[in-house]
């Protein structure tokens, strides 16, 4: 049987009609009886790039011992023209995290997965120091174990002061070699006090960072990435979230994706 961490993470494909648009990463999060698929908000809706899918599909395992057995689950992103995911915002603006509630009855019989919960979030942000060892688990450039349908892990460290909003935004930095397709990946730290799922969920990977004036010939990319603090999930999965912290997504856009 695969590690619980790998069975908490799933490959997401976005579609508009029959057209496959992009691939990304998501993970499962439970709050009470509710199950959520968490990913980056820009995976589901990104006006800046003209990305407007109308559904996502994710994979789920069907047998804990035979990991070659999987099924795809399709989830529409809009109901009566209104987005069904929840997205966050803070005093600065939008938070690049989205939580999509999954009807457990839509999952195939015998579905095998693990989910993070509130107990996997940090109680005290100051317990994590700069340089702390992390893993980022996802599907970079759609690369993964295609036989057993499992994600791969990248080693990372905390690269900015943890608990401090980097440049005033609601994220911290990681130092890791990451690629497209990793958006929405869980950023975790090992914690054996948590038992069967021994991972603290610190953040949700969003994007690589770069310098606008970088000389592409002489200067390497920074190798730094933004990861939104995972405690936003408490607002996104609360049935009565605090004002201005979480809301349903936008109405359906009729514009074509590019």
FIKOLZA-1660 file (N, C-alpha, C; in steps of 0.1 Angstrom, whole numbers, plus 5000, padded with zeros to 4 digits):
% residues 258
   i   px   py   pz ch aa at
   1 5008 4988 5000  A  X  N
   1 5000 5000 5000  A  X CA
   1 5009 5012 5000  A  X  C
   2 5005 5023 4992  A  X  N
   2 5012 5035 4992  A  X CA
   2 5011 5043 5004  A  X  C
   3 5021 5052 5006  A  X  N
   3 5020 5061 5018  A  X CA
   3 5007 5069 5018  A  X  C
   4 5002 5072 5030  A  X  N
   4 4990 5080 5031  A  X CA
   4 4991 5094 5024  A  X  C
   5 5003 5100 5024  A  X  N
   5 5005 5113 5018  A  X CA
   5 5002 5112 5003  A  X  C
   6 5007 5102 4996  A  X  N
   6 5005 5100 4982  A  X CA
   6 4990 5098 4979  A  X  C
   7 4983 5091 4988  A  X  N
   7 4969 5088 4985  A  X CA
   7 4960 5100 4990  A  X  C
   8 4966 5111 4995  A  X  N
   8 4958 5123 4998  A  X CA
   8 4958 5133 4986  A  X  C
   9 4967 5130 4976  A  X  N
   9 4969 5139 4965  A  X CA
   9 4965 5133 4952  A  X  C
  10 4959 5141 4944  A  X  N
  10 4953 5136 4931  A  X CA
  10 4956 5145 4919  A  X  C
  11 4956 5139 4908  A  X  N
  11 4959 5147 4895  A  X CA
  11 4945 5153 4890  A  X  C
  12 4945 5165 4887  A  X  N
  12 4934 5172 4883  A  X CA
  12 4935 5176 4868  A  X  C
  13 4925 5173 4860  A  X  N
  13 4924 5178 4846  A  X CA
  13 4913 5188 4845  A  X  C
  14 4915 5199 4838  A  X  N
  14 4904 5208 4836  A  X CA
  14 4899 5208 4821  A  X  C
  15 4886 5210 4820  A  X  N
  15 4880 5208 4807  A  X CA
  15 4870 5220 4804  A  X  C
  16 4869 5223 4792  A  X  N
  16 4858 5232 4787  A  X CA
  16 4851 5225 4776  A  X  C
  17 4838 5220 4779  A  X  N
  17 4832 5211 4770  A  X CA
  17 4840 5198 4769  A  X  C
  18 4843 5194 4757  A  X  N
  18 4852 5182 4755  A  X CA
  18 4867 5185 4754  A  X  C
  19 4870 5198 4754  A  X  N
  19 4884 5202 4753  A  X CA
  19 4892 5201 4766  A  X  C
  20 4902 5193 4765  A  X  N
  20 4912 5193 4777  A  X CA
  20 4920 5205 4777  A  X  C
  21 4920 5212 4788  A  X  N
  21 4927 5225 4789  A  X CA
  21 4941 5223 4796  A  X  C
  22 4941 5220 4809  A  X  N
  22 4953 5220 4817  A  X CA
  22 4953 5208 4826  A  X  C
  23 4964 5205 4832  A  X  N
  23 4966 5195 4843  A  X CA
  23 4972 5202 4855  A  X  C
  24 4968 5198 4867  A  X  N
  24 4973 5204 4879  A  X CA
  24 4972 5194 4890  A  X  C
  25 4974 5199 4902  A  X  N
  25 4974 5190 4914  A  X CA
  25 4963 5195 4924  A  X  C
  26 4958 5185 4931  A  X  N
  26 4948 5188 4942  A  X CA
  26 4950 5178 4953  A  X  C
  27 4944 5181 4964  A  X  N
  27 4944 5172 4976  A  X CA
  27 4931 5172 4983  A  X  C
  28 4929 5162 4991  A  X  N
  28 4916 5161 4998  A  X CA
  28 4917 5167 5012  A  X  C
  29 4906 5174 5016  A  X  N
  29 4905 5180 5030  A  X CA
  29 4891 5177 5035  A  X  C
  30 4891 5173 5048  A  X  N
  30 4878 5170 5054  A  X CA
  30 4875 5180 5065  A  X  C
  31 4862 5184 5066  A  X  N
  31 4858 5193 5077  A  X CA
  31 4844 5187 5081  A  X  C
  32 4844 5181 5093  A  X  N
  32 4832 5174 5097  A  X CA
  32 4829 5163 5088  A  X  C
  33 4817 5163 5082  A  X  N
  33 4813 5153 5073  A  X CA
  33 4815 5157 5058  A  X  C
  34 4820 5169 5056  A  X  N
  34 4822 5174 5043  A  X CA
  34 4836 5170 5037  A  X  C
  35 4837 5167 5025  A  X  N
  35 4849 5164 5018  A  X CA
  35 4851 5174 5007  A  X  C
  36 4864 5179 5006  A  X  N
  36 4867 5190 4997  A  X CA
  36 4879 5186 4988  A  X  C
  37 4879 5190 4976  A  X  N
  37 4891 5189 4967  A  X CA
  37 4897 5203 4967  A  X  C
  38 4909 5204 4972  A  X  N
  38 4916 5217 4973  A  X CA
  38 4926 5219 4962  A  X  C
  39 4927 5230 4956  A  X  N
  39 4937 5233 4946  A  X CA
  39 4939 5248 4945  A  X  C
  40 4947 5253 4936  A  X  N
  40 4949 5267 4934  A  X CA
  40 4937 5273 4927  A  X  C
  41 4933 5285 4931  A  X  N
  41 4921 5291 4924  A  X CA
  41 4923 5293 4909  A  X  C
  42 4936 5296 4905  A  X  N
  42 4938 5299 4891  A  X CA
  42 4936 5286 4883  A  X  C
  43 4936 5274 4889  A  X  N
  43 4934 5262 4881  A  X CA
  43 4919 5261 4877  A  X  C
  44 4910 5267 4885  A  X  N
  44 4896 5267 4882  A  X CA
  44 4891 5279 4874  A  X  C
  45 4898 5290 4876  A  X  N
  45 4893 5303 4870  A  X CA
  45 4905 5313 4870  A  X  C
  46 4909 5317 4858  A  X  N
  46 4920 5326 4857  A  X CA
  46 4918 5336 4846  A  X  C
  47 4912 5348 4849  A  X  N
  47 4910 5358 4839  A  X CA
  47 4923 5362 4832  A  X  C
  48 4934 5363 4840  A  X  N
  48 4946 5368 4834  A  X CA
  48 4951 5360 4822  A  X  C
  49 4949 5347 4822  A  X  N
  49 4953 5339 4811  A  X CA
  49 4942 5335 4802  A  X  C
  50 4929 5339 4805  A  X  N
  50 4918 5335 4797  A  X CA
  50 4914 5320 4800  A  X  C
  51 4917 5315 4812  A  X  N
  51 4914 5301 4815  A  X CA
  51 4901 5300 4822  A  X  C
  52 4891 5294 4815  A  X  N
  52 4877 5293 4821  A  X CA
  52 4872 5279 4819  A  X  C
  53 4876 5269 4826  A  X  N
  53 4871 5256 4824  A  X CA
  53 4857 5255 4830  A  X  C
  54 4849 5245 4826  A  X  N
  54 4835 5243 4831  A  X CA
  54 4834 5230 4840  A  X  C
  55 4845 5222 4840  A  X  N
  55 4845 5211 4849  A  X CA
  55 4859 5206 4851  A  X  C
  56 4861 5198 4862  A  X  N
  56 4874 5192 4864  A  X CA
  56 4871 5177 4866  A  X  C
  57 4882 5169 4863  A  X  N
  57 4882 5155 4866  A  X CA
  57 4894 5152 4874  A  X  C
  58 4892 5143 4884  A  X  N
  58 4903 5139 4892  A  X CA
  58 4903 5124 4893  A  X  C
  59 4914 5118 4896  A  X  N
  59 4916 5103 4898  A  X CA
  59 4915 5099 4912  A  X  C
  60 4910 5087 4914  A  X  N
  60 4909 5082 4928  A  X CA
  60 4912 5067 4927  A  X  C
  61 4919 5061 4937  A  X  N
  61 4922 5047 4937  A  X CA
  61 4910 5039 4942  A  X  C
  62 4910 5026 4937  A  X  N
  62 4899 5017 4940  A  X CA
  62 4903 5006 4949  A  X  C
  63 4916 5004 4951  A  X  N
  63 4921 4992 4958  A  X CA
  63 4934 4996 4965  A  X  C
  64 4934 4994 4978  A  X  N
  64 4946 4998 4986  A  X CA
  64 4958 4990 4982  A  X  C
  65 4956 4978 4978  A  X  N
  65 4967 4969 4974  A  X CA
  65 4971 4969 4960  A  X  C
  66 4961 4969 4951  A  X  N
  66 4963 4970 4937  A  X CA
  66 4961 4984 4932  A  X  C
  67 4972 4992 4932  A  X  N
  67 4972 5006 4930  A  X CA
  67 4970 5009 4915  A  X  C
  68 4970 4999 4906  A  X  N
  68 4967 5001 4892  A  X CA
  68 4952 5004 4889  A  X  C
  69 4944 5001 4899  A  X  N
  69 4930 5002 4897  A  X CA
  69 4925 5016 4902  A  X  C
  70 4921 5024 4892  A  X  N
  70 4917 5038 4895  A  X CA
  70 4904 5041 4887  A  X  C
  71 4898 5052 4891  A  X  N
  71 4887 5057 4883  A  X CA
  71 4887 5072 4883  A  X  C
  72 4881 5078 4873  A  X  N
  72 4880 5092 4871  A  X CA
  72 4867 5097 4877  A  X  C
  73 4867 5108 4883  A  X  N
  73 4855 5115 4889  A  X CA
  73 4854 5129 4882  A  X  C
  74 4843 5131 4876  A  X  N
  74 4840 5144 4870  A  X CA
  74 4832 5153 4879  A  X  C
  75 4835 5165 4880  A  X  N
  75 4828 5175 4889  A  X CA
  75 4826 5188 4881  A  X  C
  76 4813 5191 4879  A  X  N
  76 4810 5204 4872  A  X CA
  76 4814 5216 4881  A  X  C
  77 4819 5227 4875  A  X  N
  77 4824 5238 4883  A  X CA
  77 4813 5249 4884  A  X  C
  78 4801 5247 4877  A  X  N
  78 4791 5257 4878  A  X CA
  78 4777 5250 4879  A  X  C
  79 4769 5256 4887  A  X  N
  79 4755 5252 4888  A  X CA
  79 4746 5264 4886  A  X  C
  80 4738 5263 4876  A  X  N
  80 4729 5274 4872  A  X CA
  80 4737 5287 4870  A  X  C
  81 4749 5285 4864  A  X  N
  81 4757 5297 4860  A  X CA
  81 4765 5302 4872  A  X  C
  82 4764 5296 4883  A  X  N
  82 4772 5301 4895  A  X CA
  82 4783 5291 4899  A  X  C
  83 4795 5296 4901  A  X  N
  83 4806 5287 4905  A  X CA
  83 4802 5280 4918  A  X  C
  84 4806 5267 4919  A  X  N
  84 4803 5259 4931  A  X CA
  84 4815 5258 4940  A  X  C
  85 4827 5263 4936  A  X  N
  85 4838 5262 4945  A  X CA
  85 4838 5275 4954  A  X  C
  86 4846 5274 4965  A  X  N
  86 4848 5285 4974  A  X CA
  86 4862 5290 4973  A  X  C
  87 4863 5303 4972  A  X  N
  87 4876 5310 4971  A  X CA
  87 4877 5320 4982  A  X  C
  88 4890 5324 4985  A  X  N
  88 4892 5333 4996  A  X CA
  88 4898 5346 4992  A  X  C
  89 4896 5356 5001  A  X  N
  89 4902 5369 4999  A  X CA
  89 4906 5374 5013  A  X  C
  90 4915 5383 5013  A  X  N
  90 4919 5390 5025  A  X CA
  90 4920 5405 5023  A  X  C
  91 4926 5412 5032  A  X  N
  91 4927 5427 5031  A  X CA
  91 4935 5431 5019  A  X  C
  92 4943 5423 5013  A  X  N
  92 4951 5427 5002  A  X CA
  92 4944 5424 4989  A  X  C
  93 4937 5413 4989  A  X  N
  93 4930 5409 4976  A  X CA
  93 4927 5394 4976  A  X  C
  94 4926 5388 4964  A  X  N
  94 4923 5374 4963  A  X CA
  94 4934 5365 4968  A  X  C
  95 4930 5354 4974  A  X  N
  95 4939 5343 4978  A  X CA
  95 4938 5332 4968  A  X  C
  96 4950 5327 4963  A  X  N
  96 4950 5318 4952  A  X CA
  96 4948 5303 4957  A  X  C
  97 4937 5301 4964  A  X  N
  97 4933 5288 4969  A  X CA
  97 4918 5286 4966  A  X  C
  98 4914 5274 4963  A  X  N
  98 4900 5271 4961  A  X CA
  98 4896 5258 4967  A  X  C
  99 4884 5257 4972  A  X  N
  99 4880 5244 4978  A  X CA
  99 4867 5240 4971  A  X  C
 100 4866 5228 4965  A  X  N
 100 4854 5224 4958  A  X CA
 100 4848 5212 4966  A  X  C
 101 4836 5214 4971  A  X  N
 101 4830 5203 4979  A  X CA
 101 4826 5191 4970  A  X  C
 102 4830 5180 4975  A  X  N
 102 4827 5167 4967  A  X CA
 102 4816 5159 4974  A  X  C
 103 4806 5156 4966  A  X  N
 103 4796 5147 4971  A  X CA
 103 4801 5133 4972  A  X  C
 104 4802 5128 4984  A  X  N
 104 4808 5114 4986  A  X CA
 104 4800 5104 4978  A  X  C
 105 4787 5106 4975  A  X  N
 105 4780 5096 4968  A  X CA
 105 4784 5096 4953  A  X  C
 106 4791 5106 4949  A  X  N
 106 4796 5106 4935  A  X CA
 106 4809 5098 4933  A  X  C
 107 4815 5094 4945  A  X  N
 107 4828 5086 4944  A  X CA
 107 4825 5072 4941  A  X  C
 108 4833 5065 4934  A  X  N
 108 4831 5051 4930  A  X CA
 108 4832 5042 4943  A  X  C
 109 4825 5031 4942  A  X  N
 109 4824 5022 4953  A  X CA
 109 4838 5017 4956  A  X  C
 110 4842 5017 4969  A  X  N
 110 4855 5012 4973  A  X CA
 110 4866 5023 4971  A  X  C
 111 4863 5035 4969  A  X  N
 111 4873 5046 4967  A  X CA
 111 4883 5046 4979  A  X  C
 112 4896 5047 4976  A  X  N
 112 4906 5047 4986  A  X CA
 112 4914 5060 4986  A  X  C
 113 4913 5068 4997  A  X  N
 113 4920 5080 4997  A  X CA
 113 4922 5084 5012  A  X  C
 114 4931 5094 5014  A  X  N
 114 4932 5100 5027  A  X CA
 114 4930 5115 5026  A  X  C
 115 4926 5121 5037  A  X  N
 115 4923 5135 5036  A  X CA
 115 4929 5142 5048  A  X  C
 116 4935 5154 5046  A  X  N
 116 4939 5163 5056  A  X CA
 116 4927 5168 5064  A  X  C
 117 4929 5172 5076  A  X  N
 117 4918 5178 5084  A  X CA
 117 4923 5190 5092  A  X  C
 118 4915 5196 5100  A  X  N
 118 4919 5207 5108  A  X CA
 118 4930 5203 5117  A  X  C
 119 4931 5191 5121  A  X  N
 119 4941 5186 5131  A  X CA
 119 4955 5187 5124  A  X  C
 120 4956 5187 5111  A  X  N
 120 4968 5188 5104  A  X CA
 120 4974 5202 5102  A  X  C
 121 4966 5212 5106  A  X  N
 121 4970 5226 5105  A  X CA
 121 4978 5229 5117  A  X  C
 122 4986 5239 5116  A  X  N
 122 4995 5244 5127  A  X CA
 122 4986 5251 5137  A  X  C
 123 4989 5249 5150  A  X  N
 123 4983 5257 5160  A  X CA
 123 4991 5270 5162  A  X  C
 124 5004 5270 5160  A  X  N
 124 5013 5281 5162  A  X CA
 124 5022 5283 5151  A  X  C
 125 5021 5293 5143  A  X  N
 125 5029 5296 5131  A  X CA
 125 5044 5297 5135  A  X  C
 126 5046 5302 5147  A  X  N
 126 5060 5304 5152  A  X CA
 126 5068 5291 5154  A  X  C
 127 5061 5279 5153  A  X  N
 127 5067 5266 5155  A  X CA
 127 5075 5262 5143  A  X  C
 128 5074 5269 5132  A  X  N
 128 5082 5266 5120  A  X CA
 128 5092 5277 5117  A  X  C
 129 5104 5273 5115  A  X  N
 129 5115 5283 5113  A  X CA
 129 5119 5283 5098  A  X  C
 130 5125 5294 5094  A  X  N
 130 5131 5295 5081  A  X CA
 130 5141 5284 5080  A  X  C
 131 5141 5277 5068  A  X  N
 131 5150 5266 5066  A  X CA
 131 5144 5252 5069  A  X  C
 132 5132 5252 5075  A  X  N
 132 5126 5239 5079  A  X CA
 132 5124 5230 5066  A  X  C
 133 5126 5217 5068  A  X  N
 133 5125 5208 5057  A  X CA
 133 5110 5205 5054  A  X  C
 134 5107 5205 5041  A  X  N
 134 5093 5203 5036  A  X CA
 134 5093 5193 5024  A  X  C
 135 5081 5189 5021  A  X  N
 135 5078 5181 5009  A  X CA
 135 5067 5188 5001  A  X  C
 136 5068 5189 4988  A  X  N
 136 5058 5193 4979  A  X CA
 136 5054 5182 4970  A  X  C
 137 5041 5177 4971  A  X  N
 137 5037 5165 4965  A  X CA
 137 5028 5168 4953  A  X  C
 138 5031 5165 4941  A  X  N
 138 5022 5168 4930  A  X CA
 138 5026 5161 4917  A  X  C
 139 5022 5168 4906  A  X  N
 139 5023 5162 4893  A  X CA
 139 5030 5172 4883  A  X  C
 140 5043 5175 4885  A  X  N
 140 5050 5185 4877  A  X CA
 140 5050 5181 4862  A  X  C
 141 5046 5190 4854  A  X  N
 141 5045 5188 4840  A  X CA
 141 5038 5175 4837  A  X  C
 142 5028 5171 4845  A  X  N
 142 5020 5159 4844  A  X CA
 142 5028 5147 4845  A  X  C
 143 5040 5148 4851  A  X  N
 143 5048 5136 4853  A  X CA
 143 5044 5129 4866  A  X  C
 144 5042 5116 4866  A  X  N
 144 5038 5108 4877  A  X CA
 144 5040 5093 4874  A  X  C
 145 5038 5085 4884  A  X  N
 145 5038 5070 4882  A  X CA
 145 5026 5066 4874  A  X  C
 146 5027 5064 4861  A  X  N
 146 5015 5062 4852  A  X CA
 146 5009 5048 4854  A  X  C
 147 5017 5039 4860  A  X  N
 147 5012 5026 4863  A  X CA
 147 5003 5026 4876  A  X  C
 148 5008 5031 4886  A  X  N
 148 5001 5032 4899  A  X CA
 148 4994 5045 4902  A  X  C
 149 4995 5054 4892  A  X  N
 149 4988 5067 4893  A  X CA
 149 4990 5075 4906  A  X  C
 150 5003 5075 4909  A  X  N
 150 5007 5082 4922  A  X CA
 150 5016 5094 4918  A  X  C
 151 5014 5105 4927  A  X  N
 151 5022 5117 4926  A  X CA
 151 5037 5114 4929  A  X  C
 152 5045 5125 4927  A  X  N
 152 5059 5124 4931  A  X CA
 152 5061 5136 4941  A  X  C
 153 5072 5135 4948  A  X  N
 153 5075 5145 4959  A  X CA
 153 5088 5152 4955  A  X  C
 154 5088 5165 4958  A  X  N
 154 5100 5174 4957  A  X CA
 154 5104 5178 4971  A  X  C
 155 5117 5178 4974  A  X  N
 155 5122 5183 4986  A  X CA
 155 5122 5198 4986  A  X  C
 156 5119 5205 4997  A  X  N
 156 5119 5219 4997  A  X CA
 156 5123 5224 5011  A  X  C
 157 5125 5237 5013  A  X  N
 157 5127 5243 5026  A  X CA
 157 5118 5255 5026  A  X  C
 158 5115 5260 5038  A  X  N
 158 5109 5273 5041  A  X CA
 158 5119 5283 5038  A  X  C
 159 5116 5292 5028  A  X  N
 159 5126 5302 5023  A  X CA
 159 5124 5316 5028  A  X  C
 160 5113 5319 5035  A  X  N
 160 5110 5332 5041  A  X CA
 160 5106 5330 5055  A  X  C
 161 5105 5341 5062  A  X  N
 161 5101 5340 5076  A  X CA
 161 5086 5335 5077  A  X  C
 162 5085 5323 5083  A  X  N
 162 5072 5316 5084  A  X CA
 162 5063 5324 5094  A  X  C
 163 5051 5326 5090  A  X  N
 163 5042 5334 5098  A  X CA
 163 5041 5348 5094  A  X  C
 164 5051 5353 5086  A  X  N
 164 5051 5367 5081  A  X CA
 164 5046 5366 5067  A  X  C
 165 5036 5375 5064  A  X  N
 165 5031 5375 5050  A  X CA
 165 5042 5381 5041  A  X  C
 166 5047 5373 5031  A  X  N
 166 5058 5378 5023  A  X CA
 166 5053 5390 5014  A  X  C
 167 5060 5401 5015  A  X  N
 167 5056 5414 5008  A  X CA
 167 5042 5417 5010  A  X  C
 168 5036 5414 5022  A  X  N
 168 5023 5417 5026  A  X CA
 168 5012 5408 5020  A  X  C
 169 5016 5398 5013  A  X  N
 169 5006 5388 5007  A  X CA
 169 5005 5376 5017  A  X  C
 170 4994 5369 5015  A  X  N
 170 4991 5357 5024  A  X CA
 170 4999 5345 5021  A  X  C
 171 5011 5346 5017  A  X  N
 171 5019 5334 5014  A  X CA
 171 5033 5335 5020  A  X  C
 172 5040 5323 5020  A  X  N
 172 5054 5323 5023  A  X CA
 172 5061 5317 5011  A  X  C
 173 5074 5317 5012  A  X  N
 173 5082 5312 5001  A  X CA
 173 5088 5298 5004  A  X  C
 174 5089 5290 4994  A  X  N
 174 5096 5278 4994  A  X CA
 174 5108 5278 4984  A  X  C
 175 5118 5271 4988  A  X  N
 175 5129 5269 4978  A  X CA
 175 5129 5254 4974  A  X  C
 176 5125 5252 4961  A  X  N
 176 5123 5239 4955  A  X CA
 176 5123 5240 4940  A  X  C
 177 5126 5230 4934  A  X  N
 177 5125 5229 4919  A  X CA
 177 5111 5224 4915  A  X  C
 178 5103 5233 4911  A  X  N
 178 5089 5230 4908  A  X CA
 178 5086 5234 4894  A  X  C
 179 5075 5229 4889  A  X  N
 179 5071 5231 4875  A  X CA
 179 5056 5233 4874  A  X  C
 180 5052 5237 4862  A  X  N
 180 5038 5237 4859  A  X CA
 180 5032 5224 4861  A  X  C
 181 5019 5224 4866  A  X  N
 181 5013 5211 4869  A  X CA
 181 5013 5209 4884  A  X  C
 182 5022 5216 4891  A  X  N
 182 5023 5215 4906  A  X CA
 182 5013 5224 4913  A  X  C
 183 5007 5233 4906  A  X  N
 183 4998 5242 4912  A  X CA
 183 4987 5235 4920  A  X  C
 184 4985 5239 4933  A  X  N
 184 4975 5232 4941  A  X CA
 184 4981 5221 4950  A  X  C
 185 4994 5219 4949  A  X  N
 185 5000 5208 4956  A  X CA
 185 5001 5211 4971  A  X  C
 186 4999 5201 4980  A  X  N
 186 5001 5204 4994  A  X CA
 186 5016 5205 4997  A  X  C
 187 5019 5215 5006  A  X  N
 187 5032 5217 5011  A  X CA
 187 5032 5213 5026  A  X  C
 188 5040 5203 5029  A  X  N
 188 5038 5196 5042  A  X CA
 188 5052 5194 5049  A  X  C
 189 5051 5192 5062  A  X  N
 189 5062 5190 5071  A  X CA
 189 5060 5177 5079  A  X  C
 190 5069 5169 5080  A  X  N
 190 5067 5156 5088  A  X CA
 190 5065 5159 5103  A  X  C
 191 5055 5152 5108  A  X  N
 191 5052 5154 5123  A  X CA
 191 5046 5140 5127  A  X  C
 192 5055 5132 5134  A  X  N
 192 5051 5119 5138  A  X CA
 192 5041 5119 5149  A  X  C
 193 5038 5130 5155  A  X  N
 193 5028 5130 5166  A  X CA
 193 5014 5129 5160  A  X  C
 194 5012 5129 5147  A  X  N
 194 4999 5129 5141  A  X CA
 194 4995 5115 5137  A  X  C
 195 5003 5105 5140  A  X  N
 195 4998 5091 5138  A  X CA
 195 4998 5087 5123  A  X  C
 196 4987 5082 5119  A  X  N
 196 4986 5075 5106  A  X CA
 196 4988 5084 5094  A  X  C
 197 4986 5097 5095  A  X  N
 197 4988 5107 5085  A  X CA
 197 4998 5117 5091  A  X  C
 198 5011 5114 5092  A  X  N
 198 5020 5122 5100  A  X CA
 198 5026 5134 5092  A  X  C
 199 5017 5143 5088  A  X  N
 199 5022 5154 5080  A  X CA
 199 5014 5167 5084  A  X  C
 200 5021 5177 5087  A  X  N
 200 5015 5190 5089  A  X CA
 200 5013 5197 5076  A  X  C
 201 5001 5202 5074  A  X  N
 201 4998 5209 5061  A  X CA
 201 5001 5224 5064  A  X  C
 202 5012 5228 5057  A  X  N
 202 5016 5242 5060  A  X CA
 202 5011 5252 5049  A  X  C
 203 5010 5247 5037  A  X  N
 203 5006 5256 5026  A  X CA
 203 5001 5249 5014  A  X  C
 204 4997 5257 5004  A  X  N
 204 4992 5252 4991  A  X CA
 204 5001 5259 4980  A  X  C
 205 5008 5251 4973  A  X  N
 205 5017 5257 4963  A  X CA
 205 5009 5264 4952  A  X  C
 206 5014 5276 4949  A  X  N
 206 5007 5284 4939  A  X CA
 206 5015 5286 4926  A  X  C
 207 5027 5292 4927  A  X  N
 207 5034 5295 4915  A  X CA
 207 5049 5297 4918  A  X  C
 208 5057 5297 4907  A  X  N
 208 5071 5300 4908  A  X CA
 208 5073 5315 4908  A  X  C
 209 5083 5320 4915  A  X  N
 209 5086 5334 4916  A  X CA
 209 5097 5337 4907  A  X  C
 210 5097 5349 4901  A  X  N
 210 5108 5353 4892  A  X CA
 210 5110 5368 4893  A  X  C
 211 5121 5373 4888  A  X  N
 211 5124 5387 4888  A  X CA
 211 5120 5393 4874  A  X  C
 212 5113 5403 4874  A  X  N
 212 5109 5409 4861  A  X CA
 212 5120 5414 4853  A  X  C
 213 5131 5418 4859  A  X  N
 213 5142 5423 4851  A  X CA
 213 5153 5413 4850  A  X  C
 214 5151 5401 4852  A  X  N
 214 5161 5391 4851  A  X CA
 214 5167 5389 4837  A  X  C
 215 5180 5388 4836  A  X  N
 215 5186 5386 4823  A  X CA
 215 5185 5371 4820  A  X  C
 216 5177 5367 4811  A  X  N
 216 5175 5353 4808  A  X CA
 216 5187 5345 4804  A  X  C
 217 5197 5352 4798  A  X  N
 217 5209 5346 4793  A  X CA
 217 5219 5344 4805  A  X  C
 218 5220 5354 4814  A  X  N
 218 5230 5354 4824  A  X CA
 218 5226 5350 4838  A  X  C
 219 5213 5351 4840  A  X  N
 219 5208 5349 4854  A  X CA
 219 5198 5337 4854  A  X  C
 220 5201 5327 4863  A  X  N
 220 5192 5316 4865  A  X CA
 220 5179 5321 4871  A  X  C
 221 5168 5313 4870  A  X  N
 221 5156 5316 4877  A  X CA
 221 5159 5315 4892  A  X  C
 222 5151 5322 4900  A  X  N
 222 5153 5322 4915  A  X CA
 222 5152 5309 4921  A  X  C
 223 5143 5300 4916  A  X  N
 223 5141 5287 4922  A  X CA
 223 5132 5288 4935  A  X  C
 224 5125 5300 4936  A  X  N
 224 5116 5302 4947  A  X CA
 224 5102 5301 4943  A  X  C
 225 5093 5298 4952  A  X  N
 225 5079 5296 4949  A  X CA
 225 5070 5302 4960  A  X  C
 226 5058 5305 4957  A  X  N
 226 5048 5310 4967  A  X CA
 226 5039 5299 4971  A  X  C
 227 5037 5298 4984  A  X  N
 227 5028 5288 4990  A  X CA
 227 5018 5296 5000  A  X  C
 228 5006 5295 4997  A  X  N
 228 4996 5302 5005  A  X CA
 228 4994 5295 5018  A  X  C
 229 4993 5302 5029  A  X  N
 229 4992 5296 5042  A  X CA
 229 4979 5287 5043  A  X  C
 230 4980 5275 5048  A  X  N
 230 4969 5265 5047  A  X CA
 230 4958 5269 5056  A  X  C
 231 4960 5278 5066  A  X  N
 231 4949 5281 5075  A  X CA
 231 4937 5288 5068  A  X  C
 232 4939 5292 5056  A  X  N
 232 4928 5297 5048  A  X CA
 232 4917 5287 5046  A  X  C
 233 4920 5274 5047  A  X  N
 233 4911 5264 5045  A  X CA
 233 4900 5264 5056  A  X  C
 234 4903 5269 5068  A  X  N
 234 4893 5269 5078  A  X CA
 234 4882 5279 5074  A  X  C
 235 4886 5290 5068  A  X  N
 235 4875 5299 5063  A  X CA
 235 4868 5293 5051  A  X  C
 236 4875 5287 5042  A  X  N
 236 4868 5282 5030  A  X CA
 236 4859 5270 5033  A  X  C
 237 4861 5263 5043  A  X  N
 237 4853 5251 5046  A  X CA
 237 4843 5254 5058  A  X  C
 238 4842 5266 5062  A  X  N
 238 4833 5270 5073  A  X CA
 238 4820 5272 5067  A  X  C
 239 4809 5267 5072  A  X  N
 239 4796 5269 5067  A  X CA
 239 4791 5283 5068  A  X  C
 240 4797 5290 5078  A  X  N
 240 4794 5304 5080  A  X CA
 240 4807 5312 5081  A  X  C
 241 4814 5314 5070  A  X  N
 241 4827 5320 5071  A  X CA
 241 4827 5335 5075  A  X  C
 242 4838 5340 5080  A  X  N
 242 4838 5354 5083  A  X CA
 242 4837 5362 5071  A  X  C
 243 4831 5374 5073  A  X  N
 243 4829 5383 5062  A  X CA
 243 4842 5387 5055  A  X  C
 244 4841 5387 5041  A  X  N
 244 4853 5391 5033  A  X CA
 244 4864 5381 5034  A  X  C
 245 4862 5369 5039  A  X  N
 245 4872 5359 5040  A  X CA
 245 4870 5348 5030  A  X  C
 246 4857 5344 5027  A  X  N
 246 4855 5333 5018  A  X CA
 246 4842 5336 5011  A  X  C
 247 4841 5332 4999  A  X  N
 247 4828 5334 4991  A  X CA
 247 4828 5324 4980  A  X  C
 248 4816 5322 4974  A  X  N
 248 4815 5313 4963  A  X CA
 248 4822 5320 4951  A  X  C
 249 4826 5312 4941  A  X  N
 249 4833 5317 4930  A  X CA
 249 4824 5326 4921  A  X  C
 250 4830 5331 4910  A  X  N
 250 4823 5340 4901  A  X CA
 250 4813 5333 4892  A  X  C
 251 4805 5340 4885  A  X  N
 251 4795 5334 4876  A  X CA
 251 4803 5329 4864  A  X  C
 252 4796 5320 4856  A  X  N
 252 4803 5314 4845  A  X CA
 252 4806 5324 4834  A  X  C
 253 4818 5323 4829  A  X  N
 253 4822 5333 4818  A  X CA
 253 4820 5326 4804  A  X  C
 254 4814 5333 4795  A  X  N
 254 4813 5327 4782  A  X CA
 254 4825 5329 4773  A  X  C
 255 4835 5335 4778  A  X  N
 255 4847 5338 4770  A  X CA
 255 4854 5325 4767  A  X  C
 256 4860 5324 4756  A  X  N
 256 4868 5311 4752  A  X CA
 256 4881 5311 4760  A  X  C
 257 4885 5299 4763  A  X  N
 257 4898 5297 4769  A  X CA
 257 4909 5298 4758  A  X  C
 258 4921 5301 4762  A  X  N
 258 4932 5301 4753  A  X CA
 258 4944 5293 4758  A  X  C
% end
